[in-house]
Amino acid sequence: MSTDEGLAAPVSVAEHAMCPATDVMRRVGEKWSVLVLSLLAARPYGFNELDRAVEGLSRRVLTRTLRTLERDGLISRTALPGRAARVEYALTDLGRSLRGPLLALGRWAVEHDAAIRAARDVYDQTPEAAASLA
């Protein structure tokens, strides 16, 4: 693997498939993972609370997202005592350690939003963009 400013960068398909950074980015970069992690950074949530808090997310996809994050050790799932079956999800120490990089990415996105939108506008005027919409 080559490095760019200390960041491992896969140089072949085989290396890319086995790269730990690729694996983590694929999981954490899923559409709903960052939102769920952001919510849990504030406090623990029950399943139904998360379901209500994340508009547009089906219960099936929420369940899959939570299981993936739990499997990767980023969140914990605790069954709460009581008559009704209730669980609570919270960030683990490992999940909390991801908060800084996610905040940095969010700051970067806000800081570069205008440049990204301008680049999209320029691209959208190219023949390649017109052909991709046909």
DSSP file (Angstrom, degrees, kcal/mol; ACC not computed):
  #  RESIDUE AA STRUCTURE BP1 BP2  ACC     N-H-->O    O-->H-N    N-H-->O    O-->H-N    TCO  KAPPA ALPHA  PHI   PSI    X-CA   Y-CA   Z-CA
    1    1 A M              0   0    0      0, 0.0     2,-0.2     0, 0.0     7,-0.0   0.000 360.0 360.0 360.0 141.1    0.0    0.0    0.0
    2    2 A S  E     -A    9   0A   0      7,-1.7     7,-3.0     2,-0.0     2,-0.4  -0.545 360.0-137.3 -91.5 165.7    1.1    3.5   -0.7
    3    3 A T  E     -A    8   0A   0      5,-0.2     2,-0.4    -2,-0.2     5,-0.2  -0.956  13.7-166.7-127.2 148.2    0.6    6.4    1.7
    4    4 A D  E >  S-A    7   0A   0      3,-1.6     3,-1.5    -2,-0.4    -2,-0.0  -0.940  85.9 -22.9-130.9 107.3   -0.5    9.9    1.2
    5    5 A E  T 3  S-     0   0    0     -2,-0.4     3,-0.1     1,-0.3    -1,-0.0   0.861 128.1 -51.5  56.5  37.1    0.1   12.1    4.3
    6    6 A G  T 3  S+     0   0    0      1,-0.2     2,-0.5     0, 0.0    -1,-0.3   0.378 108.9 125.1  86.5  -5.3    0.1    8.9    6.4
    7    7 A L  E <   -A    4   0A   0     -3,-1.5    -3,-1.6     1,-0.0    -1,-0.2  -0.787  64.4-122.3 -92.2 124.6   -3.2    7.6    5.1
    8    8 A A  E     -A    3   0A   0     -2,-0.5    -5,-0.2    -5,-0.2    -1,-0.0  -0.441  29.9-169.7 -64.2 131.7   -3.0    4.1    3.7
    9    9 A A  E     -A    2   0A   0     -7,-3.0    -7,-1.7    -2,-0.2     7,-0.1  -0.965  20.1-128.1-128.2 114.8   -4.1    4.0    0.1
   10   10 A P        -     0   0    0      0, 0.0     3,-0.1     0, 0.0    -7,-0.0  -0.302  18.1-169.2 -60.0 141.9   -4.7    0.7   -1.6
   11   11 A V        +     0   0    0      1,-0.1     2,-0.3     0, 0.0     3,-0.1   0.498  65.9  37.4-112.2  -7.5   -2.9    0.4   -4.9
   12   12 A S  S  > S-     0   0    0      1,-0.1     4,-2.9     0, 0.0     5,-0.2  -0.939  82.3-111.8-139.1 163.2   -4.5   -2.8   -6.3
   13   13 A V  H  > S+     0   0    0     -2,-0.3     4,-2.3     1,-0.2     5,-0.2   0.904 118.9  51.3 -60.2 -41.5   -7.9   -4.4   -6.4
   14   14 A A  H  > S+     0   0    0      1,-0.2     4,-1.1     2,-0.2    -1,-0.2   0.927 113.3  43.9 -63.2 -44.9   -6.6   -7.2   -4.1
   15   15 A E  H  > S+     0   0    0      1,-0.2     4,-0.8     2,-0.2     3,-0.3   0.898 111.3  55.2 -66.1 -39.2   -5.2   -4.7   -1.6
   16   16 A H  H >< S+     0   0    0     -4,-2.9     3,-0.8     1,-0.2    -2,-0.2   0.914 106.0  51.2 -59.3 -44.0   -8.3   -2.6   -1.8
   17   17 A A  H 3< S+     0   0    0     -4,-2.3    -1,-0.2     1,-0.2    -2,-0.2   0.797 116.5  40.3 -65.3 -28.5  -10.5   -5.5   -0.9
   18   18 A M  H 3< S+     0   0    0     -4,-1.1    -1,-0.2    -3,-0.3    -2,-0.2   0.414  85.8 118.8-101.2   1.1   -8.4   -6.4    2.2
   19   19 A C    <X  -     0   0    0     -3,-0.8     4,-2.0    -4,-0.8     3,-0.2  -0.535  57.4-147.6 -74.2 124.6   -7.7   -2.8    3.4
   20   20 A P  H  > S+     0   0    0      0, 0.0     4,-2.4     0, 0.0     5,-0.2   0.867  99.6  55.3 -58.4 -36.6   -9.1   -2.1    6.9
   21   21 A A  H  > S+     0   0    0      1,-0.2     4,-2.8     2,-0.2     5,-0.2   0.903 106.4  50.7 -64.3 -39.8   -9.8    1.5    5.9
   22   22 A T  H  > S+     0   0    0      2,-0.2     4,-2.3     1,-0.2    -1,-0.2   0.924 110.7  49.4 -62.1 -44.2  -11.9    0.4    3.0
   23   23 A D  H  X S+     0   0    0     -4,-2.0     4,-1.8     2,-0.2    -2,-0.2   0.935 114.8  42.9 -61.4 -48.4  -13.9   -2.0    5.2
   24   24 A V  H  X S+     0   0    0     -4,-2.4     4,-3.2     1,-0.2     5,-0.4   0.924 114.0  50.6 -66.4 -44.6  -14.6    0.7    7.8
   25   25 A M  H  X S+     0   0    0     -4,-2.8     4,-2.0     1,-0.2    -1,-0.2   0.879 108.3  53.8 -62.1 -37.2  -15.4    3.4    5.3
   26   26 A R  H  < S+     0   0    0     -4,-2.3    -1,-0.2    -5,-0.2    -2,-0.2   0.927 116.6  37.5 -62.3 -44.4  -17.8    1.1    3.5
   27   27 A R  H >< S+     0   0    0     -4,-1.8     3,-1.4    -5,-0.2     6,-0.2   0.958 121.5  41.4 -73.6 -51.9  -19.7    0.4    6.7
   28   28 A V  H 3< S+     0   0    0     -4,-3.2     6,-0.4     1,-0.3    -3,-0.2   0.815 111.2  59.5 -68.4 -28.9  -19.6    3.8    8.3
   29   29 A G  T 3< S+     0   0    0     -4,-2.0    -1,-0.3    -5,-0.4    -2,-0.2   0.482  76.6 121.8 -79.5  -1.6  -20.3    5.5    5.0
   30   30 A E  S X> S-     0   0    0     -3,-1.4     4,-0.9    -4,-0.2     3,-0.5  -0.281  80.6-103.2 -60.2 151.6  -23.6    3.7    4.6
   31   31 A K  T 34 S+     0   0    0      1,-0.2     4,-0.3     2,-0.1    -1,-0.1   0.803 113.9  27.2 -47.7 -44.0  -26.5    6.1    4.2
   32   32 A W  T 3> S+     0   0    0      1,-0.1     4,-2.4     2,-0.1    -1,-0.2   0.624  99.3  82.8-101.1 -14.6  -27.9    5.8    7.7
   33   33 A S  H <> S+     0   0    0     -3,-0.5     4,-2.9     1,-0.2     5,-0.2   0.914  92.3  47.9 -60.0 -46.9  -24.9    4.8    9.8
   34   34 A V  H  X S+     0   0    0     -4,-0.9     4,-2.4    -6,-0.4    -1,-0.2   0.899 112.5  49.8 -63.7 -40.0  -23.5    8.3   10.3
   35   35 A L  H  > S+     0   0    0     -4,-0.3     4,-2.2     2,-0.2    -1,-0.2   0.930 112.9  46.0 -64.4 -44.8  -27.0    9.7   11.3
   36   36 A V  H  X S+     0   0    0     -4,-2.4     4,-2.5     1,-0.2    -2,-0.2   0.929 113.8  49.0 -63.6 -44.9  -27.5    6.9   13.8
   37   37 A L  H  X S+     0   0    0     -4,-2.9     4,-1.2    -5,-0.2    -1,-0.2   0.888 110.0  52.6 -61.6 -38.6  -24.0    7.3   15.2
   38   38 A S  H  X S+     0   0    0     -4,-2.4     4,-0.6    -5,-0.2    -1,-0.2   0.910 110.3  47.2 -64.3 -42.7  -24.6   11.1   15.5
   39   39 A L  H >X S+     0   0    0     -4,-2.2     3,-1.3     1,-0.2     4,-1.1   0.937 112.0  49.7 -62.7 -46.2  -27.8   10.6   17.4
   40   40 A L  H 3< S+     0   0    0     -4,-2.5    51,-0.6     1,-0.3    -1,-0.2   0.699  97.4  70.1 -69.4 -17.9  -26.2    8.1   19.8
   41   41 A A  H 3< S+     0   0    0     -4,-1.2    -1,-0.3    -3,-0.2    -2,-0.2   0.795 100.9  47.9 -66.5 -26.4  -23.3   10.5   20.4
   42   42 A A  H << S-     0   0    0     -3,-1.3    -2,-0.2    -4,-0.6    -1,-0.2   0.878 131.3 -41.6 -80.4 -39.7  -25.8   12.7   22.3
   43   43 A R  S  < S-     0   0    0     -4,-1.1    -1,-0.3    46,-0.1     2,-0.1  -0.966  71.5 -68.7-175.9 165.8  -27.3    9.9   24.5
   44   44 A P        -     0   0    0      0, 0.0     2,-0.3     0, 0.0    46,-0.2  -0.409  48.9-159.5 -67.7 150.5  -28.5    6.3   24.4
   45   45 A Y  E     -B   89   0B   0     44,-2.2    44,-3.7    -2,-0.1     2,-0.2  -0.963  13.9-128.5-130.5 147.4  -31.7    5.7   22.4
   46   46 A G  E  >  -B   88   0B   0     -2,-0.3     4,-2.3    42,-0.3     5,-0.2  -0.506  36.6-105.4 -82.1 164.2  -34.3    3.0   22.4
   47   47 A F  H  > S+     0   0    0     40,-0.8     4,-2.7     1,-0.2     5,-0.2   0.940 120.8  47.6 -58.0 -49.7  -35.2    1.3   19.1
   48   48 A N  H  > S+     0   0    0      1,-0.2     4,-2.1     2,-0.2    -1,-0.2   0.850 109.4  54.4 -64.1 -33.7  -38.6    3.1   18.8
   49   49 A E  H  > S+     0   0    0      2,-0.2     4,-2.2     1,-0.2    -1,-0.2   0.928 110.8  45.5 -63.4 -44.5  -37.0    6.5   19.7
   50   50 A L  H  X S+     0   0    0     -4,-2.3     4,-1.9     2,-0.2    -2,-0.2   0.911 109.9  55.3 -63.8 -41.5  -34.5    6.0   16.8
   51   51 A D  H  < S+     0   0    0     -4,-2.7     6,-0.2     1,-0.2    -1,-0.2   0.896 113.5  40.9 -58.6 -41.4  -37.3    4.9   14.5
   52   52 A R  H  < S+     0   0    0     -4,-2.1    -1,-0.2     1,-0.2    -2,-0.2   0.831 113.3  54.3 -75.6 -32.2  -39.1    8.1   15.2
   53   53 A A  H  < S+     0   0    0     -4,-2.2     2,-0.9     1,-0.2    -2,-0.2   0.772  99.8  63.2 -75.1 -26.8  -36.0   10.3   15.1
   54   54 A V  S >< S-     0   0    0     -4,-1.9     3,-1.3    -5,-0.1    -1,-0.2  -0.815  77.7-153.7-107.9  96.6  -34.8    9.2   11.7
   55   55 A E  T 3  S+     0   0    0     -2,-0.9     3,-0.1     1,-0.2    -3,-0.1  -0.441  76.1  20.3 -70.4 136.4  -37.3   10.2    9.1
   56   56 A G  T 3  S+     0   0    0      1,-0.2     2,-0.6    -2,-0.2    -1,-0.2   0.467  91.7 120.0  88.6   2.0  -37.4    8.0    5.9
   57   57 A L    <   -     0   0    0     -3,-1.3    -1,-0.2    -6,-0.2    -3,-0.1  -0.888  58.1-136.0-104.5 122.5  -35.7    5.0    7.4
   58   58 A S     >  -     0   0    0     -2,-0.6     4,-2.6     1,-0.1     5,-0.2  -0.357  20.1-118.0 -72.6 156.7  -37.6    1.8    7.4
   59   59 A R  H  > S+     0   0    0      1,-0.2     4,-2.6     2,-0.2     5,-0.2   0.863 115.4  54.6 -62.0 -36.0  -37.6   -0.4   10.6
   60   60 A R  H  > S+     0   0    0      2,-0.2     4,-2.3     1,-0.2    -1,-0.2   0.928 110.9  43.5 -64.2 -45.7  -35.9   -3.2    8.6
   61   61 A V  H  > S+     0   0    0      2,-0.2     4,-2.8     1,-0.2    -2,-0.2   0.881 112.8  53.0 -69.5 -37.0  -33.1   -0.9    7.5
   62   62 A L  H  X S+     0   0    0     -4,-2.6     4,-2.8     2,-0.2     5,-0.2   0.934 109.7  49.0 -60.7 -45.3  -32.8    0.6   11.0
   63   63 A T  H  X S+     0   0    0     -4,-2.6     4,-2.4     1,-0.2    -2,-0.2   0.927 112.8  47.0 -59.5 -46.0  -32.5   -3.0   12.4
   64   64 A R  H  X S+     0   0    0     -4,-2.3     4,-2.3     2,-0.2    -2,-0.2   0.907 112.6  49.7 -63.6 -42.2  -29.8   -3.9    9.8
   65   65 A T  H  X S+     0   0    0     -4,-2.8     4,-2.5     2,-0.2     5,-0.2   0.930 112.0  47.7 -62.5 -46.0  -27.9   -0.7   10.5
   66   66 A L  H  X S+     0   0    0     -4,-2.8     4,-2.5     1,-0.2    -2,-0.2   0.908 111.7  50.2 -62.7 -42.3  -27.9   -1.2   14.2
   67   67 A R  H  X S+     0   0    0     -4,-2.4     4,-2.8    -5,-0.2    -1,-0.2   0.903 111.2  48.9 -63.6 -40.6  -26.8   -4.8   13.9
   68   68 A T  H  X S+     0   0    0     -4,-2.3     4,-2.0     2,-0.2    -2,-0.2   0.931 113.0  46.4 -64.9 -45.3  -23.9   -3.8   11.6
   69   69 A L  H  <>S+     0   0    0     -4,-2.5     5,-2.4     1,-0.2     6,-1.0   0.875 114.6  48.4 -64.9 -36.9  -22.8   -1.1   14.0
   70   70 A E  H ><5S+     0   0    0     -4,-2.5     3,-1.5     4,-0.2    -2,-0.2   0.920 109.6  52.1 -67.6 -43.6  -23.1   -3.5   17.0
   71   71 A R  H 3<5S+     0   0    0     -4,-2.8    -2,-0.2     1,-0.3    -1,-0.2   0.874 108.4  51.3 -60.2 -37.7  -21.2   -6.2   15.1
   72   72 A D  T 3<5S-     0   0    0     -4,-2.0    -1,-0.3    -5,-0.2    -2,-0.2   0.474 116.9-115.8 -80.2  -1.1  -18.4   -3.7   14.4
   73   73 A G  T < 5S+     0   0    0     -3,-1.5    22,-0.5     2,-0.2    21,-0.4   0.621  84.2 117.1  81.0  12.7  -18.3   -2.8   18.1
   74   74 A L  S   <S+     0   0    0     -5,-2.4    18,-2.0    -6,-0.2     2,-0.3   0.764  78.0  24.5 -85.6 -26.1  -19.3    0.8   17.6
   75   75 A I  E    S-C   91   0B   0     -6,-1.0     2,-0.3    16,-0.3    16,-0.2  -0.929  70.2-138.9-133.4 159.8  -22.6    0.5   19.6
   76   76 A S  E     -C   90   0B   0     14,-3.1    14,-1.7    -2,-0.3     2,-0.5  -0.875   8.3-147.3-115.6 153.7  -23.9   -1.6   22.3
   77   77 A R  E     -C   89   0B   0     -2,-0.3     2,-0.5    12,-0.2    12,-0.2  -0.986  16.2-173.1-121.5 122.4  -27.4   -3.1   22.7
   78   78 A T  E     -C   88   0B   0     10,-2.6    10,-2.3    -2,-0.5     2,-0.4  -0.970  20.2-137.1-122.0 124.5  -28.8   -3.5   26.2
   79   79 A A  E     -C   87   0B   0     -2,-0.5     8,-0.3     8,-0.2     6,-0.1  -0.666  25.7-140.7 -76.3 128.1  -32.0   -5.3   27.0
   80   80 A L  E     -C   86   0B   0      6,-3.0     6,-0.6    -2,-0.4     2,-0.0  -0.697  16.9-111.6 -93.1 142.7  -33.9   -3.2   29.6
   81   81 A P        +     0   0    0      0, 0.0     2,-0.2     0, 0.0     3,-0.1  -0.342  67.4  84.5 -70.0 153.0  -35.8   -4.9   32.5
   82   82 A G  S    S-     0   0    0      1,-0.1     4,-0.1    -2,-0.0    -2,-0.0  -0.748  86.8 -74.4 140.9 173.6  -39.5   -4.7   32.5
   83   83 A R  S    S+     0   0    0     -2,-0.2     2,-0.3     2,-0.1    -1,-0.1   0.925 110.5  63.9 -68.6 -45.2  -42.7   -6.3   31.2
   84   84 A A  S    S-     0   0    0     -3,-0.1     2,-0.7     1,-0.1    -4,-0.1  -0.592  95.7-111.0 -82.5 141.6  -42.3   -4.9   27.7
   85   85 A A        +     0   0    0     -2,-0.3     2,-0.4    -6,-0.1    -1,-0.1  -0.608  51.6 165.5 -72.2 114.6  -39.3   -6.0   25.6
   86   86 A R  E     - C   0  80B   0     -2,-0.7    -6,-3.0    -6,-0.6     2,-0.3  -0.984  17.9-168.7-133.6 144.4  -37.2   -2.9   25.3
   87   87 A V  E     - C   0  79B   0     -2,-0.4   -40,-0.8    -8,-0.3     2,-0.4  -0.923   8.1-150.7-128.4 157.5  -33.6   -2.3   24.2
   88   88 A E  E     -BC  46  78B   0    -10,-2.3   -10,-2.6    -2,-0.3     2,-0.4  -0.989   6.6-152.6-129.2 137.7  -31.3    0.6   24.4
   89   89 A Y  E     +BC  45  77B   0    -44,-3.7   -44,-2.2    -2,-0.4     2,-0.3  -0.896  20.4 167.4-110.8 139.4  -28.5    1.4   22.0
   90   90 A A  E     - C   0  76B   0    -14,-1.7   -14,-3.1    -2,-0.4     2,-0.2  -0.976  39.0 -96.2-145.6 155.6  -25.4    3.5   23.1
   91   91 A L  E     - C   0  75B   0    -51,-0.6   -16,-0.3    -2,-0.3     2,-0.1  -0.500  35.7-141.8 -69.7 141.8  -22.0    4.2   21.7
   92   92 A T     >  -     0   0    0    -18,-2.0     4,-2.7    -2,-0.2     5,-0.2  -0.384  35.6 -94.0 -86.8 176.8  -19.2    2.1   22.9
   93   93 A D  H  > S+     0   0    0      1,-0.2     4,-1.8     2,-0.2     5,-0.1   0.905 131.1  51.6 -58.2 -40.4  -15.7    3.5   23.6
   94   94 A L  H  > S+     0   0    0    -21,-0.4     4,-0.6     2,-0.2    -1,-0.2   0.918 109.9  48.3 -63.2 -43.4  -14.8    2.5   20.1
   95   95 A G  H >4 S+     0   0    0    -22,-0.5     3,-1.1     1,-0.2     4,-0.4   0.898 109.5  52.4 -63.2 -41.1  -17.9    4.3   18.7
   96   96 A R  H >< S+     0   0    0     -4,-2.7     3,-1.2     1,-0.3     4,-0.5   0.837 101.6  61.2 -64.0 -31.6  -17.1    7.4   20.7
   97   97 A S  H 3< S+     0   0    0     -4,-1.8    -1,-0.3     1,-0.3     3,-0.2   0.704  99.2  57.2 -68.6 -17.2  -13.6    7.4   19.3
   98   98 A L  T <X S+     0   0    0     -3,-1.1     4,-2.1    -4,-0.6    -1,-0.3   0.610  84.7  83.9 -85.1 -13.6  -15.1    7.8   15.8
   99   99 A R  H <> S+     0   0    0     -3,-1.2     4,-2.8    -4,-0.4     5,-0.2   0.907  86.7  52.6 -58.6 -45.8  -16.9   11.0   16.8
  100  100 A G  H  > S+     0   0    0     -4,-0.5     4,-2.5     1,-0.2    -1,-0.2   0.943 110.7  45.3 -58.2 -52.2  -13.9   13.3   16.2
  101  101 A P  H  > S+     0   0    0      0, 0.0     4,-2.3     0, 0.0    -1,-0.2   0.885 114.1  50.1 -60.5 -37.3  -13.3   12.0   12.6
  102  102 A L  H  X S+     0   0    0     -4,-2.1     4,-2.4     2,-0.2    -2,-0.2   0.908 111.1  48.5 -67.7 -40.4  -17.1   12.3   11.8
  103  103 A L  H  X S+     0   0    0     -4,-2.8     4,-2.7     2,-0.2    -1,-0.2   0.902 111.0  51.4 -63.7 -40.2  -17.2   15.8   13.2
  104  104 A A  H  X S+     0   0    0     -4,-2.5     4,-2.5    -5,-0.2    -2,-0.2   0.909 110.1  48.8 -62.9 -42.0  -14.1   16.7   11.1
  105  105 A L  H  X S+     0   0    0     -4,-2.3     4,-2.5     2,-0.2    -2,-0.2   0.913 111.3  50.1 -63.7 -42.3  -15.8   15.3    8.0
  106  106 A G  H  X S+     0   0    0     -4,-2.4     4,-2.3     2,-0.2    -2,-0.2   0.916 111.3  48.2 -61.8 -43.8  -19.0   17.2    8.7
  107  107 A R  H  X S+     0   0    0     -4,-2.7     4,-2.8     1,-0.2    -2,-0.2   0.912 111.0  51.5 -62.3 -42.3  -17.0   20.5    9.2
  108  108 A W  H  X S+     0   0    0     -4,-2.5     4,-2.1     1,-0.2    -2,-0.2   0.923 109.3  50.5 -60.2 -44.2  -15.1   19.8    5.9
  109  109 A A  H  < S+     0   0    0     -4,-2.5     4,-0.5     2,-0.2    -2,-0.2   0.913 113.2  44.7 -61.8 -43.9  -18.4   19.3    4.1
  110  110 A V  H >< S+     0   0    0     -4,-2.3     3,-0.9     1,-0.2     4,-0.4   0.929 113.4  50.9 -65.3 -44.6  -19.9   22.5    5.4
  111  111 A E  H 3< S+     0   0    0     -4,-2.8     3,-0.2     1,-0.2    -1,-0.2   0.838 119.5  35.5 -62.1 -34.5  -16.6   24.4    4.7
  112  112 A H  T 3X S+     0   0    0     -4,-2.1     4,-2.4    -5,-0.2    -1,-0.2   0.276  84.1 107.8-105.4  10.2  -16.5   23.2    1.1
  113  113 A D  H <> S+     0   0    0     -3,-0.9     4,-2.7    -4,-0.5     5,-0.2   0.910  79.7  49.0 -55.9 -47.9  -20.2   23.1    0.3
  114  114 A A  H  > S+     0   0    0     -4,-0.4     4,-2.4     1,-0.2    -1,-0.2   0.909 112.5  48.1 -61.6 -42.6  -20.1   26.1   -2.0
  115  115 A A  H  > S+     0   0    0      2,-0.2     4,-2.3     1,-0.2    -1,-0.2   0.890 112.4  49.1 -65.7 -39.0  -17.1   24.7   -4.0
  116  116 A I  H  X S+     0   0    0     -4,-2.4     4,-2.3     2,-0.2    -2,-0.2   0.924 112.1  47.9 -66.5 -44.2  -18.8   21.3   -4.3
  117  117 A R  H  X S+     0   0    0     -4,-2.7     4,-2.4    -5,-0.2    -2,-0.2   0.901 111.7  50.6 -63.0 -40.5  -22.1   22.9   -5.5
  118  118 A A  H  X S+     0   0    0     -4,-2.4     4,-2.3    -5,-0.2    -2,-0.2   0.914 109.9  49.9 -63.5 -42.8  -20.2   25.1   -8.0
  119  119 A A  H  X S+     0   0    0     -4,-2.3     4,-2.7     1,-0.2    -2,-0.2   0.898 110.6  50.3 -62.8 -40.1  -18.3   22.0   -9.3
  120  120 A R  H  X S+     0   0    0     -4,-2.3     4,-3.0     2,-0.2    -2,-0.2   0.918 109.0  51.4 -63.3 -43.2  -21.6   20.2   -9.7
  121  121 A D  H  X S+     0   0    0     -4,-2.4     4,-0.6     2,-0.2    -2,-0.2   0.919 112.0  46.6 -60.5 -43.4  -23.1   23.1  -11.6
  122  122 A V  H >< S+     0   0    0     -4,-2.3     3,-1.2     1,-0.2     4,-0.2   0.942 114.5  47.1 -62.7 -47.9  -20.1   23.2  -14.0
  123  123 A Y  H >< S+     0   0    0     -4,-2.7     3,-2.3     1,-0.3     6,-0.5   0.904 104.2  61.0 -61.1 -41.8  -20.3   19.4  -14.5
  124  124 A D  H 3< S+     0   0    0     -4,-3.0    -1,-0.3     1,-0.3    -2,-0.2   0.669 100.5  56.5 -63.1 -15.4  -24.0   19.4  -15.1
  125  125 A Q  T << S+     0   0    0     -3,-1.2    -1,-0.3    -4,-0.6    -2,-0.2   0.459  89.2  99.7 -92.1  -2.4  -23.4   21.7  -18.1
  126  126 A T  S <> S-     0   0    0     -3,-2.3     4,-1.9    -4,-0.2     3,-0.3  -0.442  83.5-118.1 -84.5 157.6  -21.1   19.2  -19.8
  127  127 A P  H  > S+     0   0    0      0, 0.0     4,-2.6     0, 0.0     5,-0.2   0.842 114.4  60.6 -60.1 -32.9  -22.0   16.8  -22.6
  128  128 A E  H  > S+     0   0    0      1,-0.2     4,-1.9     2,-0.2     5,-0.1   0.909 105.3  46.9 -61.7 -41.5  -21.1   13.9  -20.3
  129  129 A A  H  > S+     0   0    0     -6,-0.5     4,-1.1    -3,-0.3    -1,-0.2   0.916 111.9  50.0 -66.7 -42.7  -23.7   15.0  -17.8
  130  130 A A  H  X S+     0   0    0     -4,-1.9     4,-0.7     1,-0.2     3,-0.4   0.900 111.1  50.0 -62.3 -40.3  -26.4   15.4  -20.5
  131  131 A A  H >< S+     0   0    0     -4,-2.6     3,-0.6     1,-0.2    -1,-0.2   0.860 106.7  54.6 -67.3 -35.2  -25.6   11.9  -21.9
  132  132 A S  H 3< S+     0   0    0     -4,-1.9    -1,-0.2     1,-0.2    -2,-0.2   0.749 107.5  50.8 -72.2 -21.3  -25.9   10.3  -18.4
  133  133 A L  H 3<        0   0    0     -4,-1.1    -1,-0.2    -3,-0.4    -2,-0.2   0.609 360.0 360.0 -87.7 -13.4  -29.4   11.8  -18.0
  134  134 A A    <<        0   0    0     -4,-0.7    -1,-0.2    -3,-0.6    -2,-0.1   0.474 360.0 360.0 -76.8 360.0  -30.6   10.5  -21.4
